[in-house]
Amino acid sequence: MLSYILASFILGIICAYLGFGRLAGVFALISKILAIIFLVFFVAGLINHLFL
């Protein structure tokens, strides 16, 4: 999942550099959503590991 976040972040930077602002915004939104999902799964995994 971290590789997907990094890939969308890099694609967003490339699109912003090339002048595709709307597409860069979409990639930024995708990377934000994936980062939140990753953090939720990470915290759930930590809690699961601590209590089981």
mmCIF entry with sequence, helices, sheets and N, C-alpha, C, O atoms, coordinates in Angstrom:
data_MODEL
# 
_entry.id   MODEL 
# 
_entity.id                         1 
_entity.type                       polymer 
_entity.pdbx_number_of_molecules   1 
# 
_entity_poly.entity_id                      1 
_entity_poly.type                           'polypeptide(L)' 
_entity_poly.nstd_linkage                   no 
_entity_poly.nstd_monomer                   no 
_entity_poly.pdbx_seq_one_letter_code       MLSYILASFILGIICAYLGFGRLAGVFALISKILAIIFLVFFVAGLINHLFL 
_entity_poly.pdbx_seq_one_letter_code_can   MLSYILASFILGIICAYLGFGRLAGVFALISKILAIIFLVFFVAGLINHLFL 
_entity_poly.pdbx_strand_id                 A 
# 
loop_
_entity_poly_seq.entity_id 
_entity_poly_seq.num 
_entity_poly_seq.mon_id 
_entity_poly_seq.hetero 
1 1  MET n 
1 2  LEU n 
1 3  SER n 
1 4  TYR n 
1 5  ILE n 
1 6  LEU n 
1 7  ALA n 
1 8  SER n 
1 9  PHE n 
1 10 ILE n 
1 11 LEU n 
1 12 GLY n 
1 13 ILE n 
1 14 ILE n 
1 15 CYS n 
1 16 ALA n 
1 17 TYR n 
1 18 LEU n 
1 19 GLY n 
1 20 PHE n 
1 21 GLY n 
1 22 ARG n 
1 23 LEU n 
1 24 ALA n 
1 25 GLY n 
1 26 VAL n 
1 27 PHE n 
1 28 ALA n 
1 29 LEU n 
1 30 ILE n 
1 31 SER n 
1 32 LYS n 
1 33 ILE n 
1 34 LEU n 
1 35 ALA n 
1 36 ILE n 
1 37 ILE n 
1 38 PHE n 
1 39 LEU n 
1 40 VAL n 
1 41 PHE n 
1 42 PHE n 
1 43 VAL n 
1 44 ALA n 
1 45 GLY n 
1 46 LEU n 
1 47 ILE n 
1 48 ASN n 
1 49 HIS n 
1 50 LEU n 
1 51 PHE n 
1 52 LEU n 
# 
_struct_asym.id          A 
_struct_asym.entity_id   1 
# 
loop_
_struct_conf.conf_type_id 
_struct_conf.id 
_struct_conf.pdbx_PDB_helix_id 
_struct_conf.beg_label_comp_id 
_struct_conf.beg_label_asym_id 
_struct_conf.beg_label_seq_id 
_struct_conf.pdbx_beg_PDB_ins_code 
_struct_conf.end_label_comp_id 
_struct_conf.end_label_asym_id 
_struct_conf.end_label_seq_id 
_struct_conf.pdbx_end_PDB_ins_code 
_struct_conf.beg_auth_comp_id 
_struct_conf.beg_auth_asym_id 
_struct_conf.beg_auth_seq_id 
_struct_conf.end_auth_comp_id 
_struct_conf.end_auth_asym_id 
_struct_conf.end_auth_seq_id 
_struct_conf.pdbx_PDB_helix_class 
_struct_conf.details 
_struct_conf.pdbx_PDB_helix_length 
HELX_P HELX_P1 AA1 LEU A 2  ? LEU A 18 ? LEU A 2  LEU A 18 1 ? 17 
HELX_P HELX_P2 AA2 GLY A 21 ? PHE A 51 ? GLY A 21 PHE A 51 1 ? 31 
# 
_struct_conf_type.id          HELX_P 
_struct_conf_type.criteria    ? 
_struct_conf_type.reference   ? 
# 
loop_
_atom_site.group_PDB 
_atom_site.id 
_atom_site.type_symbol 
_atom_site.label_atom_id 
_atom_site.label_alt_id 
_atom_site.label_comp_id 
_atom_site.label_asym_id 
_atom_site.label_entity_id 
_atom_site.label_seq_id 
_atom_site.pdbx_PDB_ins_code 
_atom_site.Cartn_x 
_atom_site.Cartn_y 
_atom_site.Cartn_z 
_atom_site.occupancy 
_atom_site.B_iso_or_equiv 
_atom_site.pdbx_formal_charge 
_atom_site.auth_seq_id 
_atom_site.auth_comp_id 
_atom_site.auth_asym_id 
_atom_site.auth_atom_id 
_atom_site.pdbx_PDB_model_num 
ATOM 1   N N  . MET A 1 1  ? 0.825  -1.182  0.000   1.00 0.00 ? 1  MET A N  1 
ATOM 2   C CA . MET A 1 1  ? 0.000  0.000   0.000   1.00 0.00 ? 1  MET A CA 1 
ATOM 3   C C  . MET A 1 1  ? 0.873  1.250   0.000   1.00 0.00 ? 1  MET A C  1 
ATOM 4   O O  . MET A 1 1  ? 0.524  2.254   -0.621  1.00 0.00 ? 1  MET A O  1 
ATOM 5   N N  . LEU A 1 2  ? 1.985  1.191   0.684   1.00 0.00 ? 2  LEU A N  1 
ATOM 6   C CA . LEU A 1 2  ? 2.874  2.352   0.682   1.00 0.00 ? 2  LEU A CA 1 
ATOM 7   C C  . LEU A 1 2  ? 3.429  2.636   -0.710  1.00 0.00 ? 2  LEU A C  1 
ATOM 8   O O  . LEU A 1 2  ? 3.684  3.788   -1.060  1.00 0.00 ? 2  LEU A O  1 
ATOM 9   N N  . SER A 1 3  ? 3.614  1.589   -1.496  1.00 0.00 ? 3  SER A N  1 
ATOM 10  C CA . SER A 1 3  ? 4.113  1.808   -2.858  1.00 0.00 ? 3  SER A CA 1 
ATOM 11  C C  . SER A 1 3  ? 3.072  2.528   -3.711  1.00 0.00 ? 3  SER A C  1 
ATOM 12  O O  . SER A 1 3  ? 3.424  3.340   -4.567  1.00 0.00 ? 3  SER A O  1 
ATOM 13  N N  . TYR A 1 4  ? 1.780  2.230   -3.481  1.00 0.00 ? 4  TYR A N  1 
ATOM 14  C CA . TYR A 1 4  ? 0.723  2.937   -4.214  1.00 0.00 ? 4  TYR A CA 1 
ATOM 15  C C  . TYR A 1 4  ? 0.670  4.405   -3.814  1.00 0.00 ? 4  TYR A C  1 
ATOM 16  O O  . TYR A 1 4  ? 0.454  5.276   -4.656  1.00 0.00 ? 4  TYR A O  1 
ATOM 17  N N  . ILE A 1 5  ? 0.869  4.679   -2.524  1.00 0.00 ? 5  ILE A N  1 
ATOM 18  C CA . ILE A 1 5  ? 0.879  6.065   -2.052  1.00 0.00 ? 5  ILE A CA 1 
ATOM 19  C C  . ILE A 1 5  ? 2.042  6.819   -2.683  1.00 0.00 ? 5  ILE A C  1 
ATOM 20  O O  . ILE A 1 5  ? 1.881  7.938   -3.170  1.00 0.00 ? 5  ILE A O  1 
ATOM 21  N N  . LEU A 1 6  ? 3.206  6.196   -2.668  1.00 0.00 ? 6  LEU A N  1 
ATOM 22  C CA . LEU A 1 6  ? 4.383  6.844   -3.243  1.00 0.00 ? 6  LEU A CA 1 
ATOM 23  C C  . LEU A 1 6  ? 4.232  7.051   -4.745  1.00 0.00 ? 6  LEU A C  1 
ATOM 24  O O  . LEU A 1 6  ? 4.622  8.095   -5.268  1.00 0.00 ? 6  LEU A O  1 
ATOM 25  N N  . ALA A 1 7  ? 3.669  6.067   -5.444  1.00 0.00 ? 7  ALA A N  1 
ATOM 26  C CA . ALA A 1 7  ? 3.494  6.188   -6.894  1.00 0.00 ? 7  ALA A CA 1 
ATOM 27  C C  . ALA A 1 7  ? 2.519  7.311   -7.246  1.00 0.00 ? 7  ALA A C  1 
ATOM 28  O O  . ALA A 1 7  ? 2.780  8.088   -8.164  1.00 0.00 ? 7  ALA A O  1 
ATOM 29  N N  . SER A 1 8  ? 1.406  7.404   -6.531  1.00 0.00 ? 8  SER A N  1 
ATOM 30  C CA . SER A 1 8  ? 0.447  8.470   -6.833  1.00 0.00 ? 8  SER A CA 1 
ATOM 31  C C  . SER A 1 8  ? 1.021  9.835   -6.456  1.00 0.00 ? 8  SER A C  1 
ATOM 32  O O  . SER A 1 8  ? 0.729  10.831  -7.120  1.00 0.00 ? 8  SER A O  1 
ATOM 33  N N  . PHE A 1 9  ? 1.830  9.893   -5.403  1.00 0.00 ? 9  PHE A N  1 
ATOM 34  C CA . PHE A 1 9  ? 2.472  11.148  -5.027  1.00 0.00 ? 9  PHE A CA 1 
ATOM 35  C C  . PHE A 1 9  ? 3.445  11.604  -6.114  1.00 0.00 ? 9  PHE A C  1 
ATOM 36  O O  . PHE A 1 9  ? 3.464  12.776  -6.490  1.00 0.00 ? 9  PHE A O  1 
ATOM 37  N N  . ILE A 1 10 ? 4.243  10.677  -6.607  1.00 0.00 ? 10 ILE A N  1 
ATOM 38  C CA . ILE A 1 10 ? 5.207  11.024  -7.660  1.00 0.00 ? 10 ILE A CA 1 
ATOM 39  C C  . ILE A 1 10 ? 4.494  11.414  -8.950  1.00 0.00 ? 10 ILE A C  1 
ATOM 40  O O  . ILE A 1 10 ? 4.901  12.359  -9.625  1.00 0.00 ? 10 ILE A O  1 
ATOM 41  N N  . LEU A 1 11 ? 3.427  10.684  -9.294  1.00 0.00 ? 11 LEU A N  1 
ATOM 42  C CA . LEU A 1 11 ? 2.663  11.054  -10.494 1.00 0.00 ? 11 LEU A CA 1 
ATOM 43  C C  . LEU A 1 11 ? 2.024  12.430  -10.334 1.00 0.00 ? 11 LEU A C  1 
ATOM 44  O O  . LEU A 1 11 ? 1.950  13.191  -11.299 1.00 0.00 ? 11 LEU A O  1 
ATOM 45  N N  . GLY A 1 12 ? 1.566  12.755  -9.135  1.00 0.00 ? 12 GLY A N  1 
ATOM 46  C CA . GLY A 1 12 ? 1.018  14.084  -8.889  1.00 0.00 ? 12 GLY A CA 1 
ATOM 47  C C  . GLY A 1 12 ? 2.056  15.179  -9.055  1.00 0.00 ? 12 GLY A C  1 
ATOM 48  O O  . GLY A 1 12 ? 1.769  16.236  -9.617  1.00 0.00 ? 12 GLY A O  1 
ATOM 49  N N  . ILE A 1 13 ? 3.260  14.927  -8.568  1.00 0.00 ? 13 ILE A N  1 
ATOM 50  C CA . ILE A 1 13 ? 4.329  15.910  -8.721  1.00 0.00 ? 13 ILE A CA 1 
ATOM 51  C C  . ILE A 1 13 ? 4.688  16.097  -10.193 1.00 0.00 ? 13 ILE A C  1 
ATOM 52  O O  . ILE A 1 13 ? 4.892  17.223  -10.646 1.00 0.00 ? 13 ILE A O  1 
ATOM 53  N N  . ILE A 1 14 ? 4.764  15.002  -10.934 1.00 0.00 ? 14 ILE A N  1 
ATOM 54  C CA . ILE A 1 14 ? 5.088  15.090  -12.361 1.00 0.00 ? 14 ILE A CA 1 
ATOM 55  C C  . ILE A 1 14 ? 4.000  15.841  -13.121 1.00 0.00 ? 14 ILE A C  1 
ATOM 56  O O  . ILE A 1 14 ? 4.298  16.683  -13.968 1.00 0.00 ? 14 ILE A O  1 
ATOM 57  N N  . CYS A 1 15 ? 2.738  15.537  -12.819 1.00 0.00 ? 15 CYS A N  1 
ATOM 58  C CA . CYS A 1 15 ? 1.630  16.229  -13.489 1.00 0.00 ? 15 CYS A CA 1 
ATOM 59  C C  . CYS A 1 15 ? 1.624  17.717  -13.147 1.00 0.00 ? 15 CYS A C  1 
ATOM 60  O O  . CYS A 1 15 ? 1.357  18.552  -14.011 1.00 0.00 ? 15 CYS A O  1 
ATOM 61  N N  . ALA A 1 16 ? 1.915  18.050  -11.899 1.00 0.00 ? 16 ALA A N  1 
ATOM 62  C CA . ALA A 1 16 ? 1.958  19.460  -11.518 1.00 0.00 ? 16 ALA A CA 1 
ATOM 63  C C  . ALA A 1 16 ? 3.095  20.180  -12.239 1.00 0.00 ? 16 ALA A C  1 
ATOM 64  O O  . ALA A 1 16 ? 2.946  21.330  -12.654 1.00 0.00 ? 16 ALA A O  1 
ATOM 65  N N  . TYR A 1 17 ? 4.223  19.502  -12.384 1.00 0.00 ? 17 TYR A N  1 
ATOM 66  C CA . TYR A 1 17 ? 5.366  20.103  -13.081 1.00 0.00 ? 17 TYR A CA 1 
ATOM 67  C C  . TYR A 1 17 ? 5.052  20.339  -14.554 1.00 0.00 ? 17 TYR A C  1 
ATOM 68  O O  . TYR A 1 17 ? 5.473  21.336  -15.140 1.00 0.00 ? 17 TYR A O  1 
ATOM 69  N N  . LEU A 1 18 ? 4.299  19.395  -15.149 1.00 0.00 ? 18 LEU A N  1 
ATOM 70  C CA . LEU A 1 18 ? 3.977  19.523  -16.570 1.00 0.00 ? 18 LEU A CA 1 
ATOM 71  C C  . LEU A 1 18 ? 2.788  20.438  -16.833 1.00 0.00 ? 18 LEU A C  1 
ATOM 72  O O  . LEU A 1 18 ? 2.482  20.735  -17.988 1.00 0.00 ? 18 LEU A O  1 
ATOM 73  N N  . GLY A 1 19 ? 2.119  20.887  -15.783 1.00 0.00 ? 19 GLY A N  1 
ATOM 74  C CA . GLY A 1 19 ? 1.038  21.850  -15.965 1.00 0.00 ? 19 GLY A CA 1 
ATOM 75  C C  . GLY A 1 19 ? -0.355 21.265  -15.927 1.00 0.00 ? 19 GLY A C  1 
ATOM 76  O O  . GLY A 1 19 ? -1.321 21.970  -16.221 1.00 0.00 ? 19 GLY A O  1 
ATOM 77  N N  . PHE A 1 20 ? -0.488 20.015  -15.579 1.00 0.00 ? 20 PHE A N  1 
ATOM 78  C CA . PHE A 1 20 ? -1.802 19.395  -15.477 1.00 0.00 ? 20 PHE A CA 1 
ATOM 79  C C  . PHE A 1 20 ? -2.293 19.512  -14.029 1.00 0.00 ? 20 PHE A C  1 
ATOM 80  O O  . PHE A 1 20 ? -2.224 18.553  -13.260 1.00 0.00 ? 20 PHE A O  1 
ATOM 81  N N  . GLY A 1 21 ? -2.783 20.688  -13.677 1.00 0.00 ? 21 GLY A N  1 
ATOM 82  C CA . GLY A 1 21 ? -3.132 20.983  -12.300 1.00 0.00 ? 21 GLY A CA 1 
ATOM 83  C C  . GLY A 1 21 ? -4.286 20.145  -11.770 1.00 0.00 ? 21 GLY A C  1 
ATOM 84  O O  . GLY A 1 21 ? -4.236 19.668  -10.636 1.00 0.00 ? 21 GLY A O  1 
ATOM 85  N N  . ARG A 1 22 ? -5.315 19.961  -12.573 1.00 0.00 ? 22 ARG A N  1 
ATOM 86  C CA . ARG A 1 22 ? -6.477 19.194  -12.122 1.00 0.00 ? 22 ARG A CA 1 
ATOM 87  C C  . ARG A 1 22 ? -6.117 17.726  -11.916 1.00 0.00 ? 22 ARG A C  1 
ATOM 88  O O  . ARG A 1 22 ? -6.549 17.107  -10.943 1.00 0.00 ? 22 ARG A O  1 
ATOM 89  N N  . LEU A 1 23 ? -5.339 17.179  -12.816 1.00 0.00 ? 23 LEU A N  1 
ATOM 90  C CA . LEU A 1 23 ? -4.902 15.792  -12.691 1.00 0.00 ? 23 LEU A CA 1 
ATOM 91  C C  . LEU A 1 23 ? -3.969 15.622  -11.488 1.00 0.00 ? 23 LEU A C  1 
ATOM 92  O O  . LEU A 1 23 ? -4.012 14.600  -10.804 1.00 0.00 ? 23 LEU A O  1 
ATOM 93  N N  . ALA A 1 24 ? -3.135 16.618  -11.238 1.00 0.00 ? 24 ALA A N  1 
ATOM 94  C CA . ALA A 1 24 ? -2.261 16.578  -10.065 1.00 0.00 ? 24 ALA A CA 1 
ATOM 95  C C  . ALA A 1 24 ? -3.093 16.602  -8.785  1.00 0.00 ? 24 ALA A C  1 
ATOM 96  O O  . ALA A 1 24 ? -2.747 15.935  -7.810  1.00 0.00 ? 24 ALA A O  1 
ATOM 97  N N  . GLY A 1 25 ? -4.176 17.358  -8.782  1.00 0.00 ? 25 GLY A N  1 
ATOM 98  C CA . GLY A 1 25 ? -5.069 17.384  -7.631  1.00 0.00 ? 25 GLY A CA 1 
ATOM 99  C C  . GLY A 1 25 ? -5.738 16.046  -7.393  1.00 0.00 ? 25 GLY A C  1 
ATOM 100 O O  . GLY A 1 25 ? -5.927 15.634  -6.248  1.00 0.00 ? 25 GLY A O  1 
ATOM 101 N N  . VAL A 1 26 ? -6.097 15.369  -8.472  1.00 0.00 ? 26 VAL A N  1 
ATOM 102 C CA . VAL A 1 26 ? -6.694 14.036  -8.345  1.00 0.00 ? 26 VAL A CA 1 
ATOM 103 C C  . VAL A 1 26 ? -5.695 13.060  -7.751  1.00 0.00 ? 26 VAL A C  1 
ATOM 104 O O  . VAL A 1 26 ? -6.043 12.278  -6.866  1.00 0.00 ? 26 VAL A O  1 
ATOM 105 N N  . PHE A 1 27 ? -4.467 13.097  -8.223  1.00 0.00 ? 27 PHE A N  1 
ATOM 106 C CA . PHE A 1 27 ? -3.440 12.211  -7.670  1.00 0.00 ? 27 PHE A CA 1 
ATOM 107 C C  . PHE A 1 27 ? -3.142 12.547  -6.210  1.00 0.00 ? 27 PHE A C  1 
ATOM 108 O O  . PHE A 1 27 ? -2.881 11.647  -5.412  1.00 0.00 ? 27 PHE A O  1 
ATOM 109 N N  . ALA A 1 28 ? -3.177 13.816  -5.856  1.00 0.00 ? 28 ALA A N  1 
ATOM 110 C CA . ALA A 1 28 ? -2.970 14.195  -4.454  1.00 0.00 ? 28 ALA A CA 1 
ATOM 111 C C  . ALA A 1 28 ? -4.107 13.667  -3.586  1.00 0.00 ? 28 ALA A C  1 
ATOM 112 O O  . ALA A 1 28 ? -3.872 13.191  -2.475  1.00 0.00 ? 28 ALA A O  1 
ATOM 113 N N  . LEU A 1 29 ? -5.333 13.748  -4.086  1.00 0.00 ? 29 LEU A N  1 
ATOM 114 C CA . LEU A 1 29 ? -6.473 13.224  -3.341  1.00 0.00 ? 29 LEU A CA 1 
ATOM 115 C C  . LEU A 1 29 ? -6.382 11.712  -3.173  1.00 0.00 ? 29 LEU A C  1 
ATOM 116 O O  . LEU A 1 29 ? -6.686 11.182  -2.105  1.00 0.00 ? 29 LEU A O  1 
ATOM 117 N N  . ILE A 1 30 ? -5.967 11.028  -4.219  1.00 0.00 ? 30 ILE A N  1 
ATOM 118 C CA . ILE A 1 30 ? -5.803 9.572   -4.140  1.00 0.00 ? 30 ILE A CA 1 
ATOM 119 C C  . ILE A 1 30 ? -4.751 9.211   -3.110  1.00 0.00 ? 30 ILE A C  1 
ATOM 120 O O  . ILE A 1 30 ? -4.950 8.293   -2.315  1.00 0.00 ? 30 ILE A O  1 
ATOM 121 N N  . SER A 1 31 ? -3.634 9.921   -3.114  1.00 0.00 ? 31 SER A N  1 
ATOM 122 C CA . SER A 1 31 ? -2.580 9.603   -2.147  1.00 0.00 ? 31 SER A CA 1 
ATOM 123 C C  . SER A 1 31 ? -3.024 9.918   -0.720  1.00 0.00 ? 31 SER A C  1 
ATOM 124 O O  . SER A 1 31 ? -2.636 9.203   0.204   1.00 0.00 ? 31 SER A O  1 
ATOM 125 N N  . LYS A 1 32 ? -3.824 10.962  -0.510  1.00 0.00 ? 32 LYS A N  1 
ATOM 126 C CA . LYS A 1 32 ? -4.346 11.261  0.828   1.00 0.00 ? 32 LYS A CA 1 
ATOM 127 C C  . LYS A 1 32 ? -5.269 10.147  1.309   1.00 0.00 ? 32 LYS A C  1 
ATOM 128 O O  . LYS A 1 32 ? -5.158 9.694   2.448   1.00 0.00 ? 32 LYS A O  1 
ATOM 129 N N  . ILE A 1 33 ? -6.175 9.709   0.448   1.00 0.00 ? 33 ILE A N  1 
ATOM 130 C CA . ILE A 1 33 ? -7.118 8.655   0.821   1.00 0.00 ? 33 ILE A CA 1 
ATOM 131 C C  . ILE A 1 33 ? -6.376 7.359   1.132   1.00 0.00 ? 33 ILE A C  1 
ATOM 132 O O  . ILE A 1 33 ? -6.677 6.690   2.121   1.00 0.00 ? 33 ILE A O  1 
ATOM 133 N N  . LEU A 1 34 ? -5.416 7.009   0.297   1.00 0.00 ? 34 LEU A N  1 
ATOM 134 C CA . LEU A 1 34 ? -4.644 5.787   0.544   1.00 0.00 ? 34 LEU A CA 1 
ATOM 135 C C  . LEU A 1 34 ? -3.833 5.894   1.828   1.00 0.00 ? 34 LEU A C  1 
ATOM 136 O O  . LEU A 1 34 ? -3.680 4.904   2.543   1.00 0.00 ? 34 LEU A O  1 
ATOM 137 N N  . ALA A 1 35 ? -3.310 7.079   2.130   1.00 0.00 ? 35 ALA A N  1 
ATOM 138 C CA . ALA A 1 35 ? -2.544 7.255   3.362   1.00 0.00 ? 35 ALA A CA 1 
ATOM 139 C C  . ALA A 1 35 ? -3.448 7.088   4.584   1.00 0.00 ? 35 ALA A C  1 
ATOM 140 O O  . ALA A 1 35 ? -3.035 6.496   5.581   1.00 0.00 ? 35 ALA A O  1 
ATOM 141 N N  . ILE A 1 36 ? -4.663 7.599   4.517   1.00 0.00 ? 36 ILE A N  1 
ATOM 142 C CA . ILE A 1 36 ? -5.596 7.440   5.638   1.00 0.00 ? 36 ILE A CA 1 
ATOM 143 C C  . ILE A 1 36 ? -5.971 5.978   5.816   1.00 0.00 ? 36 ILE A C  1 
ATOM 144 O O  . ILE A 1 36 ? -6.014 5.480   6.941   1.00 0.00 ? 36 ILE A O  1 
ATOM 145 N N  . ILE A 1 37 ? -6.241 5.289   4.719   1.00 0.00 ? 37 ILE A N  1 
ATOM 146 C CA . ILE A 1 37 ? -6.564 3.861   4.803   1.00 0.00 ? 37 ILE A CA 1 
ATOM 147 C C  . ILE A 1 37 ? -5.394 3.084   5.384   1.00 0.00 ? 37 ILE A C  1 
ATOM 148 O O  . ILE A 1 37 ? -5.585 2.200   6.219   1.00 0.00 ? 37 ILE A O  1 
ATOM 149 N N  . PHE A 1 38 ? -4.173 3.413   4.942   1.00 0.00 ? 38 PHE A N  1 
ATOM 150 C CA . PHE A 1 38 ? -2.991 2.745   5.480   1.00 0.00 ? 38 PHE A CA 1 
ATOM 151 C C  . PHE A 1 38 ? -2.856 2.972   6.977   1.00 0.00 ? 38 PHE A C  1 
ATOM 152 O O  . PHE A 1 38 ? -2.567 2.036   7.723   1.00 0.00 ? 38 PHE A O  1 
ATOM 153 N N  . LEU A 1 39 ? -3.062 4.201   7.421   1.00 0.00 ? 39 LEU A N  1 
ATOM 154 C CA . LEU A 1 39 ? -2.938 4.491   8.847   1.00 0.00 ? 39 LEU A CA 1 
ATOM 155 C C  . LEU A 1 39 ? -3.987 3.756   9.667   1.00 0.00 ? 39 LEU A C  1 
ATOM 156 O O  . LEU A 1 39 ? -3.697 3.294   10.770  1.00 0.00 ? 39 LEU A O  1 
ATOM 157 N N  . VAL A 1 40 ? -5.208 3.643   9.139   1.00 0.00 ? 40 VAL A N  1 
ATOM 158 C CA . VAL A 1 40 ? -6.257 2.911   9.851   1.00 0.00 ? 40 VAL A CA 1 
ATOM 159 C C  . VAL A 1 40 ? -5.869 1.439   9.978   1.00 0.00 ? 40 VAL A C  1 
ATOM 160 O O  . VAL A 1 40 ? -5.982 0.865   11.061  1.00 0.00 ? 40 VAL A O  1 
ATOM 161 N N  . PHE A 1 41 ? -5.419 0.832   8.901   1.00 0.00 ? 41 PHE A N  1 
ATOM 162 C CA . PHE A 1 41 ? -5.002 -0.573  8.954   1.00 0.00 ? 41 PHE A CA 1 
ATOM 163 C C  . PHE A 1 41 ? -3.783 -0.768  9.853   1.00 0.00 ? 41 PHE A C  1 
ATOM 164 O O  . PHE A 1 41 ? -3.680 -1.775  10.553  1.00 0.00 ? 41 PHE A O  1 
ATOM 165 N N  . PHE A 1 42 ? -2.867 0.189   9.835   1.00 0.00 ? 42 PHE A N  1 
ATOM 166 C CA . PHE A 1 42 ? -1.672 0.089   10.664  1.00 0.00 ? 42 PHE A CA 1 
ATOM 167 C C  . PHE A 1 42 ? -2.029 0.139   12.146  1.00 0.00 ? 42 PHE A C  1 
ATOM 168 O O  . PHE A 1 42 ? -1.539 -0.670  12.934  1.00 0.00 ? 42 PHE A O  1 
ATOM 169 N N  . VAL A 1 43 ? -2.876 1.081   12.522  1.00 0.00 ? 43 VAL A N  1 
ATOM 170 C CA . VAL A 1 43 ? -3.287 1.198   13.921  1.00 0.00 ? 43 VAL A CA 1 
ATOM 171 C C  . VAL A 1 43 ? -4.097 -0.028  14.334  1.00 0.00 ? 43 VAL A C  1 
ATOM 172 O O  . VAL A 1 43 ? -3.922 -0.531  15.444  1.00 0.00 ? 43 VAL A O  1 
ATOM 173 N N  . ALA A 1 44 ? -4.983 -0.518  13.462  1.00 0.00 ? 44 ALA A N  1 
ATOM 174 C CA . ALA A 1 44 ? -5.761 -1.721  13.773  1.00 0.00 ? 44 ALA A CA 1 
ATOM 175 C C  . ALA A 1 44 ? -4.839 -2.925  13.957  1.00 0.00 ? 44 ALA A C  1 
ATOM 176 O O  . ALA A 1 44 ? -5.070 -3.757  14.835  1.00 0.00 ? 44 ALA A O  1 
ATOM 177 N N  . GLY A 1 45 ? -3.813 -3.019  13.147  1.00 0.00 ? 45 GLY A N  1 
ATOM 178 C CA . GLY A 1 45 ? -2.851 -4.107  13.284  1.00 0.00 ? 45 GLY A CA 1 
ATOM 179 C C  . GLY A 1 45 ? -2.059 -4.017  14.580  1.00 0.00 ? 45 GLY A C  1 
ATOM 180 O O  . GLY A 1 45 ? -1.793 -5.033  15.223  1.00 0.00 ? 45 GLY A O  1 
ATOM 181 N N  . LEU A 1 46 ? -1.683 -2.802  14.963  1.00 0.00 ? 46 LEU A N  1 
ATOM 182 C CA . LEU A 1 46 ? -0.975 -2.625  16.229  1.00 0.00 ? 46 LEU A CA 1 
ATOM 183 C C  . LEU A 1 46 ? -1.850 -3.006  17.415  1.00 0.00 ? 46 LEU A C  1 
ATOM 184 O O  . LEU A 1 46 ? -1.400 -3.690  18.334  1.00 0.00 ? 46 LEU A O  1 
ATOM 185 N N  . ILE A 1 47 ? -3.105 -2.559  17.389  1.00 0.00 ? 47 ILE A N  1 
ATOM 186 C CA . ILE A 1 47 ? -4.027 -2.891  18.481  1.00 0.00 ? 47 ILE A CA 1 
ATOM 187 C C  . ILE A 1 47 ? -4.279 -4.391  18.519  1.00 0.00 ? 47 ILE A C  1 
ATOM 188 O O  . ILE A 1 47 ? -4.332 -4.989  19.593  1.00 0.00 ? 47 ILE A O  1 
ATOM 189 N N  . ASN A 1 48 ? -4.432 -4.989  17.364  1.00 0.00 ? 48 ASN A N  1 
ATOM 190 C CA . ASN A 1 48 ? -4.655 -6.432  17.295  1.00 0.00 ? 48 ASN A CA 1 
ATOM 191 C C  . ASN A 1 48 ? -3.443 -7.190  17.839  1.00 0.00 ? 48 ASN A C  1 
ATOM 192 O O  . ASN A 1 48 ? -3.599 -8.189  18.542  1.00 0.00 ? 48 ASN A O  1 
ATOM 193 N N  . HIS A 1 49 ? -2.269 -6.731  17.526  1.00 0.00 ? 49 HIS A N  1 
ATOM 194 C CA . HIS A 1 49 ? -1.050 -7.395  17.983  1.00 0.00 ? 49 HIS A CA 1 
ATOM 195 C C  . HIS A 1 49 ? -0.855 -7.239  19.499  1.00 0.00 ? 49 HIS A C  1 
ATOM 196 O O  . HIS A 1 49 ? -0.349 -8.148  20.156  1.00 0.00 ? 49 HIS A O  1 
ATOM 197 N N  . LEU A 1 50 ? -1.248 -6.112  20.039  1.00 0.00 ? 50 LEU A N  1 
ATOM 198 C CA . LEU A 1 50 ? -1.057 -5.860  21.457  1.00 0.00 ? 50 LEU A CA 1 
ATOM 199 C C  . LEU A 1 50 ? -2.007 -6.678  22.322  1.00 0.00 ? 50 LEU A C  1 
ATOM 200 O O  . LEU A 1 50 ? -1.620 -7.147  23.392  1.00 0.00 ? 50 LEU A O  1 
ATOM 201 N N  . PHE A 1 51 ? -3.240 -6.851  21.871  1.00 0.00 ? 51 PHE A N  1 
ATOM 202 C CA . PHE A 1 51 ? -4.243 -7.482  22.702  1.00 0.00 ? 51 PHE A CA 1 
ATOM 203 C C  . PHE A 1 51 ? -4.477 -8.958  22.405  1.00 0.00 ? 51 PHE A C  1 
ATOM 204 O O  . PHE A 1 51 ? -5.183 -9.625  23.160  1.00 0.00 ? 51 PHE A O  1 
ATOM 205 N N  . LEU A 1 52 ? -3.910 -9.479  21.340  1.00 0.00 ? 52 LEU A N  1 
ATOM 206 C CA . LEU A 1 52 ? -4.117 -10.904 21.029  1.00 0.00 ? 52 LEU A CA 1 
ATOM 207 C C  . LEU A 1 52 ? -2.839 -11.687 21.055  1.00 0.00 ? 52 LEU A C  1 
ATOM 208 O O  . LEU A 1 52 ? -2.850 -12.895 20.815  1.00 0.00 ? 52 LEU A O  1 
# 
